[in-house]
Amino acid sequence: MFEFIQLPKDGQCQRLFHGRGHAYSGFSHVCIDWFEPVILVTLYQEVDATWLNELVFFIEKQIPQAKSIQVQYRCRARAPIELVSGDPVTQLVTQEHTLKFHIELGKSQNHGLFLDMKNGRDWLRQHAKDKKVLNLFAYTCAFSIAAVEGGASHVMNLDMSKASLARGRENHKLNQHDLTRVSFAGVDLFKSFGKVKRQGPFDILVCDPPAFQKGSVDIKRDYKKIIRRLPEFMADDSLVVLCLNSPDLDDAFLRDTVAEHCPSCTFEHSIHAPEVFKEAHQGKGLKVHVYRYIAS
């Protein structure tokens, strides 16, 4: 029944099963992640207790290195987490390549690291050497970790959540990074364009906004506000990485918005999510575009 679940190959954090892509009939409500030694099952709708018990038994048998199996109910208010087997692990350090990240389970809906962005972080680490980087909607600063590891001269992280930025600072410390090369701005981007401009120009921008956040962001309405400001932020011949994680908005939305509001940006290529993030319908999953900005 569950044989299509990929097993962890090593201690690296990874998604083991991505049902949300609708590529597996009857399992669109299930995702399974590995944060050694924790298996985190995320459910987007209620399931039968017998079915869940069978899944837990399968995981226990096939992944003996899992010391804790937890279920997060994204279908319930505040997305609570329930321990279904093993030890009650709530905080841990996970690893992606040589990079380390704090993970916290049960405190909020998100645990601290978006696994579908792995290839984006890999790309940034490979391109960041001696570059000044702007990281918008930074969350816990995973892109910043990758940039500094890749030799960035400086990274500016901006996010409304000061608590998330504080965790980002701890992530940098965890990786023994020089914090003089990193800055943190706990502000509302849409009220702080002037502050960003004063800190520029930047050689690389990464923008990974939420699709919708009540009272702050509606990306269908707001992405153009960011994109039209790019000439104020970016150095000539710089790179712009724009991310879009909304099933209702496709690649064309991103390309058309850039073409209309910043024609000095030329599309170069896409960065695809890891292979496990299989999507049955093109354009529904994560979109990441790389553009080159040439000052006019």
N, C-alpha and C positions, 0 to 999 in steps of 0.2 A: 504493500500500500504506500509506503514512504520511501521506496528504494531510490527515487530520483533525487533525494536530498544528498548534496555533496558533503563529503566528510572533510574535516579540517586536515590540511596537509602538514601544518606545523603550528607554531605558537602565534602566527600572524592573525590579527583580527580580520574577519571576513564575513560576508553574507554567505550562508550555506544554501538558502532556498529563498527565491523571490516570487512568491505567489501573486503579488500585487501587479505584476506585469501581465496577468491574465493569459499567460502562455501554458498554464497547467489547469485543465478543466476541473472545476470543483474546489480549487485551492486559492482563489483570488483574495481570500481574506487572511492568508497566512504568510508571514515572513519568519525566517530563522537566522539568527546571527550568532557568531562565535567570538566571545571575548574571553580568552583563556583565563580561568577555568570555567567560565559561565556560558551556558547556552541560553540565549534569550529568544523566546518564541513570542512574536507579536501577532495579536489577533484583532482583526478589524470588524468582526462580527462574533456573536456568541456561538459557542460550539457545544456539542453533546459531550457529557462527561466521559462516556465510554470512548469516544473518538480521541479525546485529549489523553486519556490514560494509555491508549494504544500508542500514541505519538511519543509520550514520555518513556514508555517501555522500549520502543524502538531506539530512541536516543541513548538510553542507558546501555543498551546492548551494543550498539554500533559505535558509540563515542565514549569509551570508558574513561577517557581523560577529562570528561566533563564532571566537575565536582559540584556543580550547582545548575539546576534547570529552573528557569523562571519564566513566567508568562506575563506579558504586558497586555492589558485589555484596552486597546485604543478605541474600542467601541463603547467604553464606559466613561463617565465624567471623570476628568482629571487623569485618565489613563493609568489606573493603578497597576502595580506589579505584585504578583503572587508567587511565592516559592512553592514549587510542586515536587521538587526532589533535591536532596543534597543539602549543602551548606547555605546559610543566609548571607551571601556575599552582597554587599551594597556599594562598596568602593573598591576599585582595582586600577591597575595600570596596564594598559594594553599596548601592543606594539604593531607598527606598520613599517616594514623594512627595518631601519635602525631607529626610527622615530618612536617616541613614547607619548602616550596621552592618558590623562586622568579620565576614568569613566565612573559615573555615579548612577546607580540604579535605584529607582523608586522615589526620587525627590521631585522630578518633573517629567514631562512627557518625553523630552529628548535627553539622551544619556551623555552627550558630549562629543560625539564624532559621527559624521555622516559617511557611511561606508561607500555610497555610490560615487563620492567625489574622489576616491583614491587616485584614479588616473589623472584627474586635474591637479592634485597635489604633486604627483610624480612629474607632470609637465612643468609645473612652476619651479620645482626644485632643480630641474634641468636647465631652466632659462633665467634664473634669478641672479646669477653671479654678477656682482658689482652694480646691481640695479636698485633703484629706489622704487618701492612697491607700495601701492595703496590697496588695502583690503577692506572693502565695504561689506557691511552686515557680517562682521568678523566672527560672531558667536564665540567659541572658545579658542579661536585663533589657529585652527589647524593649517590653513593656508600660510599663515605667518610662520609657523614652525617649519613648514617645507621650504619657504623662501629663505629664511635665515640659514637653514641647513645647507641650502644651495649657494650660499655666499652673498646674499643680498646686502647692499650697503646699509639700507634702512627699510623698515616696514612700519607703516602707519595703519593701525587697526581701529576701525570705527564701528561701534554698535551701541544701540540704545541701552542695552543691558550691561550695567557696570559689574554685575555678578558674573556674567559670562566672560567679560574681559578679565576679571580677577582670576578666573579659572584659566584663561589664556596665558596670563602672566605666569601662573604656576606650571603650565605646560612648558613654557620656555625654560623655566628654572629646571624642570625635570630633565630637559635635554641639554642642560648646562650651556645655554646660549647667553651671549653677551647682551644684557638688557639695554645697554646704551644704544643698540642698533634697532630698538623696538619702541614704539610709542602707542599709547592706548587713549582713545577719545570716546568717552561714554556719553554720546550726544545723539540727537535726532538728525540724521543726515539732511533731511529736507528743510531743517532750520539752520544748517551749518555749512552750506556750500562755500561761504566765504572763508571759513576756517580751513576747509580742505584746500581751497585755492592757495591760501597763504603758505601751506606746507609743501606745495608742489614746486616745479612740475615733477611728475612721476614717469618712470620708464615702463612700469607694468601696473595695470589696474586689474583687480579681481573683484567682481561684483556678483555675489550669490545671495540674492534677496529671498525672503519668504514670498510665496505666491499671494498670501493674504494674512494680514495680522491686524486684528480689530483695533481701530483707532490710530494706526500708524502706516500700514502699507497695503495697498491694493495694486499689485504689480502690473495688471492690465492697464490701469490708469496712470501709474507712477513711473514706469520704467523710462518713458520718454523724458521725464523731468531730469533723470540722471544722465541719460545719453546725450541730451542737448548741451549738457555742461562739460562734456569731455574735453573740448578745446581749451577750457579754463584750467583743467587739471593736468593734462598730458603733455609730455615733451614731444618734440618732433620725432617721427619714426619710432613710436612706442607701441606697446602691445596692450590690447584690451581684451580681457576674458570676461564674457558675459554668460551668466548661468540662468537657467529657467527651469524650474521644477513644478510645472503645472500641467496636468493632463488635458486641460481645456485650451491651452495655448501651445502652438506648434513652432517649428523652426521658422516658418514664414513670418510669424508675428515678430520674432526677434530680428530677422533680416530686414523686414519692412520698416520696423521702428528705427533701426540704425540708419537705413537709407534715407529716411525722411528727416531725421533729427540730427544726424551727424554724418553727412555724406563724405567727410574726410576720412572716414573709417572704411577700410576694405576688408571683406571677409577673406580669411586665409584657410581655416580648416575647423573641423569639429573635434572635440575630445569626447570619446564615447565612454560610457560607464563600463565597469568590469563585466566580463562575459556572463557572469551569473545573473546579472540584472536584465534578464531576457524579457522583451516586450512583444506581446502578440500583435499590437497595433502600433505602427510607426508614428512617432511624434508624441506619444502619450507619456513617455518617461522623461528622464533628465535630458535637457539640452544644454550643451556647453559649446559656445562659439569663440573662436580666437579671431580678433580683428587687428589690423595694423592701422595706426593713426598717423597720417602725414599732415602736418600743419599746412594750411592753404595760404 
